[in-house]
Amino acid sequence: MQILLQKQNQRDGLQASAKEKLWLKMQIDQSRKELEKLSEKSELIQQIKIESLEYERDRLRKVQTAEFSSFPA
């Protein structure tokens, strides 16, 4: 009887261990997906910042060019 209980406990332990591993794998997969989304968002934000800075640079160049050309020679 004792041996049967030990074997049952081992099986239960293995099943629990397998469930825990599956749960952990699912959590890791979910975390990877979230990280990928955050990475994509970060890249988009960086691209928007770059484009914004380039736009501002070009705008300032036009202003400076206009101011420079308005001075008499």
N, C-alpha and C positions, 0 to 999 in steps of 0.2 A: 504493500500500500504506500509506504514511504517513497519507494522508487517511482511509482506512478505519479505521485504528487510532484516529485522533483522534475520528472520529465514534462509534466504539464506546465510547471512554472517556467522551465526552460523554453518551451514553445511559446508561452505567453510573453516571455521576455524577448524572444526573437521577433515575435509579431509586433510588439511595442517598439522594439528597436527599428524594425523596418518602417513602421509608421512614422517614427520620429525622423528617420533619414529622408523619407518621402516629403514630410512636412518641411524639413530644412532645405531640401532641394527646391521645393516650390517657393520658399521664402527667398532663396538665393536668386532664382529665376526672376521673381518679381522685383527684387532689388536691382538686378541687372537692367531690366526693362525701364525702371524708373531712372536709373543712372543714364541710360541712353537718351531718354527724353530730356533730362536736364542738360546733357551734353549738347543735344541739338538746339535747345533753347539758348544755351550759352553762346553757341556759335552764331545763332541768329542775332543775338544781342550785340555781339562783337561786330558783326557785319553792319548792323544798323549804326553803331557808334562810329565805325570807320566812314561809312557813307555820309553821316552827319558832319563829321569833321572835314571831309573832303568838300562837302557843299559849303561849309562855312569858310574854308580856305579860299575856294573859288570866288565866293561872294566878296571876301575882303580884298582879293586881288583886283576885282572889278572896281571896287570903291577906290582903292589906291591908284589904279590906272586912271580913273576918272578925275581924281583930285590932282594927280600929277599933270595930266594933259590940260587941266584948267589953268595952270600957272602960265603966265606970259613968258615967252622965251627971251 
